[in-house]
Amino acid sequence: MKACVLRTPAGIETNPLEYAEVAAPQPKSGEVLVRVRACGVCRTDLHVIEGELPPRKSPVIPGHQVVGIVERQGGERTALRDR
């Protein structure tokens, strides 16, 4: 899958995000894989990109406000239902 990856924080004007091919995640039990149709980047994401806040892991794919469809579910079905 394609994603914008942050390997090293830097000023946004230096274009620190790399558009790259990354491995698709596999959902574990109790998780779902969402095919993202749109993703918002908030100011907190920009703080991480620019190094004002430390990333929790590296590399990181910024953005957490997503809209998409559930593509796959890991393990036993629990809270999700077919609609």
ABEGO torsion letter per residue (X at the ends): XBBBBBABBBBAAAGABBBBBBBBBBBBBGBBBBBBABBBBBAAAAAAAAGABBBABOBBBBEABBBBBBABBBEBBBABBBX
